[in-house]
Amino acid sequence: MMTRQDESNEDDDYVGGSKIVDEVSALVLNIIRSPAPGAVIRRRRRSLDLSGFACLLMGICLSMMLCGSVTFFIGLVLMPWILFLVMLLYFVGVVSSISMICTSIFMSSSNSSTKHYWKFL
């Protein structure tokens, strides 16, 4: 059984959040290295040195850059299609409004004898 003094000495070994980083990296490594069925599992506590932490940060940065580049490329490819769709819908709206204006002009001149005055109120 560990006493309070032993626990405080163990916590003093870790600086800042390195205990959290150590536990997260151990969890990731355990997920990656799944043991063979029936194998004896030995647990060994490893500490994360500075080069390992630097490699971890480099991997995170590289994955973020690659994901950002892929997202930018997808946006670059899809942007002309989106602009074409917007312009097409704008053109359809203009044609529709011109059609409605022409219909109202021609229909009002052809039916001038039967005007419905209640429509203008």
C-alpha positions in Angstrom: 0.0 0.0 0.0 1.4 3.4 -1.0 1.4 6.2 1.5 0.7 9.8 0.8 4.4 10.6 0.8 5.1 7.9 -1.9 2.3 9.3 -4.0 3.6 12.9 -3.8 7.2 11.7 -4.7 5.8 9.9 -7.7 3.8 13.0 -8.8 7.0 15.1 -8.5 8.7 13.0 -11.2 6.2 14.4 -13.8 6.5 18.0 -14.9 3.3 19.8 -15.9 1.0 17.7 -18.0 3.5 15.0 -18.9 1.7 12.4 -16.8 -1.3 12.9 -19.0 0.8 12.6 -22.2 2.4 9.5 -20.8 -1.0 7.9 -20.1 -2.5 8.9 -23.4 0.5 7.6 -25.4 0.4 4.3 -23.4 -3.3 4.0 -24.2 -2.6 4.5 -27.9 0.3 2.0 -27.9 -1.9 -0.6 -26.2 -4.6 -0.1 -28.8 -2.1 -0.4 -31.7 -0.3 -3.4 -30.2 -3.1 -5.9 -29.5 -1.7 -9.1 -27.9 -2.1 -12.4 -29.6 -4.8 -14.6 -28.1 -3.6 -16.6 -25.2 -0.4 -14.5 -24.8 0.8 -13.5 -21.4 0.3 -9.8 -21.0 3.2 -8.0 -19.2 2.7 -4.3 -18.3 5.7 -2.1 -18.2 5.6 1.5 -17.4 7.4 3.6 -20.0 8.1 7.3 -19.8 7.9 9.5 -22.8 11.1 11.3 -23.6 11.5 14.6 -25.4 12.2 13.1 -28.8 9.1 10.9 -28.6 7.0 13.9 -27.6 8.5 15.9 -30.5 7.7 13.0 -32.9 4.1 13.0 -31.5 3.7 16.7 -32.2 5.2 16.4 -35.6 2.8 13.6 -36.5 -0.1 15.8 -35.3 1.1 18.7 -37.3 1.6 16.6 -40.4 -1.9 15.1 -40.2 -3.5 18.5 -39.8 -1.6 19.8 -42.8 -2.6 16.9 -44.9 -6.2 17.1 -43.9 -6.2 20.9 -44.6 -4.6 20.4 -48.0 -7.2 17.7 -48.9 -10.0 20.0 -47.8 -8.6 22.9 -49.8 -8.2 20.8 -52.9 -11.8 19.5 -52.6 -13.0 23.1 -52.2 -10.9 24.2 -55.2 -12.4 21.5 -57.4 -16.0 22.0 -56.3 -16.0 25.8 -56.4 -16.5 26.1 -60.2 -19.5 23.7 -60.0 -21.0 25.7 -57.1 -20.5 29.0 -59.1 -22.1 27.4 -62.2 -25.1 26.2 -60.1 -25.6 29.7 -58.6 -25.4 31.4 -62.0 -27.8 28.8 -63.5 -30.3 29.4 -60.7 -29.9 33.2 -61.0 -30.5 32.9 -64.8 -33.6 30.7 -64.2 -34.9 33.4 -61.8 -34.4 36.2 -64.3 -36.1 34.3 -67.1 -39.0 33.4 -64.8 -39.5 37.0 -63.7 -39.3 38.2 -67.3 -41.9 35.5 -68.2 -44.2 36.7 -65.5 -43.9 40.3 -66.5 -44.6 39.5 -70.2 -47.5 37.3 -69.2 -49.0 40.1 -67.1 -48.6 42.7 -69.8 -50.1 40.6 -72.6 -52.9 39.1 -70.5 -53.9 42.5 -69.3 -54.1 44.0 -72.8 -56.0 41.1 -74.3 -58.6 41.1 -71.5 -59.2 44.8 -71.4 -63.0 44.5 -71.8 -63.4 42.3 -68.7 -61.4 44.1 -66.1 -61.8 43.0 -62.6 -61.6 46.1 -60.5 -61.6 44.2 -57.2 -58.0 43.0 -58.1 -56.7 46.5 -57.9 -58.0 47.3 -54.4 
